[in-house]
Amino acid sequence: MLDLLNYLLDSVTYFFEYSYQFISHGIYDLFVWAFAKFVEHLTISFLDFALWAIPLAWDTAQTIMNDLHLSSLISQAWSSLDSQALALLTQLRIPESLNILISGFFTKYVLKFIPFV
């Protein structure tokens, strides 16, 4: 009988000690873990959204460039250069650089309209 009473007293003591440990330390650890998971999920969701938005912005920028006929304007300006300047600029890959810069500008412009990107 004394062993049973000792066992019950130890069990009740263990229960209250465990409860006290959970209240004093466990709740904090639980909230830290939950907040870390929330931030992790939020970051992954943001990256997924950005990976979806960037090709959309690129396509929209290409459409804007086609609608403004920028390629024909650049071709006209390019053809007005003399042959030596044209050869030097072609060697320096200026046409490709202009294309990348203009596409990047319009892509950045379109990305301004997409929130959180």
FENRADA-V227359 format. One record per residue. RES is the residue in three letters. SS is DSSP state (alpha for helix, beta for strand, coil for the rest). PHI is phi in radians with two decimals (NA if undefined). D_FIRST is the distance of its C-alpha to the first C-alpha in Angstrom with 2 decimals. Layout:
BEGIN
{{RES,SS,PHI,D_FIRST} {RES,SS,PHI,D_FIRST}}
END
This chain:
BEGIN
{{MET,coil,NA,0.00} {LEU,alpha,-1.18,3.78} {ASP,alpha,-1.16,5.40} {LEU,alpha,-1.15,5.17} {LEU,alpha,-1.11,6.31} {ASN,alpha,-1.11,8.61} {TYR,alpha,-1.08,9.85} {LEU,alpha,-1.10,10.72} {LEU,alpha,-1.12,12.37} {ASP,alpha,-1.14,14.25} {SER,alpha,-1.15,15.35} {VAL,alpha,-1.15,16.66} {THR,alpha,-1.11,18.33} {TYR,alpha,-1.09,19.87} {PHE,alpha,-1.06,21.12} {PHE,alpha,-1.22,22.82} {GLU,alpha,-1.15,24.25} {TYR,alpha,-1.11,25.64} {SER,alpha,-1.09,27.06} {TYR,alpha,-1.12,28.67} {GLN,alpha,-1.10,30.17} {PHE,alpha,-1.16,31.56} {ILE,alpha,-1.19,33.07} {SER,alpha,-1.39,34.51} {HIS,alpha,-2.17,35.78} {GLY,alpha,-1.19,35.18} {ILE,alpha,-1.13,37.39} {TYR,alpha,-1.07,40.24} {ASP,alpha,-1.08,39.91} {LEU,alpha,-1.12,39.82} {PHE,alpha,-1.19,42.97} {VAL,alpha,-1.11,44.73} {TRP,alpha,-1.10,44.06} {ALA,alpha,-1.13,45.18} {PHE,alpha,-1.18,48.29} {ALA,alpha,-1.10,49.19} {LYS,alpha,-1.13,48.97} {PHE,alpha,-1.11,51.08} {VAL,alpha,-1.13,53.73} {GLU,alpha,-1.08,53.77} {HIS,alpha,-1.15,54.32} {LEU,alpha,-1.13,56.93} {THR,alpha,-1.15,58.81} {ILE,alpha,-1.12,58.89} {SER,alpha,-1.13,60.08} {PHE,alpha,-1.10,62.78} {LEU,alpha,-1.14,64.00} {ASP,alpha,-1.08,64.13} {PHE,alpha,-1.13,66.14} {ALA,alpha,-1.13,68.47} {LEU,alpha,-1.17,69.05} {TRP,alpha,-1.39,70.01} {ALA,alpha,-1.34,72.22} {ILE,alpha,-1.15,74.27} {PRO,alpha,-1.11,75.98} {LEU,alpha,-1.10,76.63} {ALA,alpha,-1.14,78.27} {TRP,alpha,-1.09,80.26} {ASP,alpha,-1.11,81.64} {THR,alpha,-1.14,82.51} {ALA,alpha,-1.12,84.25} {GLN,alpha,-1.11,86.27} {THR,alpha,-1.14,87.31} {ILE,alpha,-1.09,88.40} {MET,alpha,-1.10,90.39} {ASN,alpha,-1.19,92.08} {ASP,alpha,-1.20,92.89} {LEU,coil,-1.48,94.46} {HIS,coil,0.95,96.49} {LEU,alpha,-1.18,95.60} {SER,alpha,-1.13,96.42} {SER,alpha,-1.23,100.00} {LEU,alpha,-1.15,100.42} {ILE,alpha,-1.18,99.18} {SER,alpha,-1.13,101.49} {GLN,alpha,-1.12,104.46} {ALA,alpha,-1.16,103.73} {TRP,alpha,-1.20,103.20} {SER,alpha,-1.30,106.50} {SER,coil,-1.41,108.41} {LEU,coil,-1.38,107.66} {ASP,coil,-1.30,110.23} {SER,alpha,-1.17,109.68} {GLN,alpha,-1.20,108.84} {ALA,alpha,-1.16,106.17} {LEU,alpha,-1.10,104.85} {ALA,alpha,-1.15,104.58} {LEU,alpha,-1.14,102.82} {LEU,alpha,-1.17,100.32} {THR,alpha,-1.20,99.64} {GLN,alpha,-1.10,99.10} {LEU,coil,-1.43,96.57} {ARG,coil,1.06,94.81} {ILE,alpha,-1.18,95.32} {PRO,alpha,-1.04,95.35} {GLU,alpha,-1.15,91.85} {SER,alpha,-1.13,90.66} {LEU,alpha,-1.08,92.12} {ASN,alpha,-1.08,90.48} {ILE,alpha,-1.14,87.04} {LEU,alpha,-1.12,87.50} {ILE,alpha,-1.18,88.72} {SER,alpha,-1.10,85.98} {GLY,alpha,-1.11,83.37} {PHE,alpha,-1.08,84.87} {PHE,alpha,-1.21,84.79} {THR,alpha,-1.13,81.27} {LYS,alpha,-1.09,80.08} {TYR,alpha,-1.09,81.94} {VAL,alpha,-1.20,80.28} {LEU,alpha,-1.13,76.80} {LYS,coil,-1.12,77.27} {PHE,coil,-1.49,77.11} {ILE,coil,-1.70,73.75} {PRO,coil,-1.19,70.96} {PHE,coil,1.21,68.27} {VAL,coil,-2.02,70.29}}
END
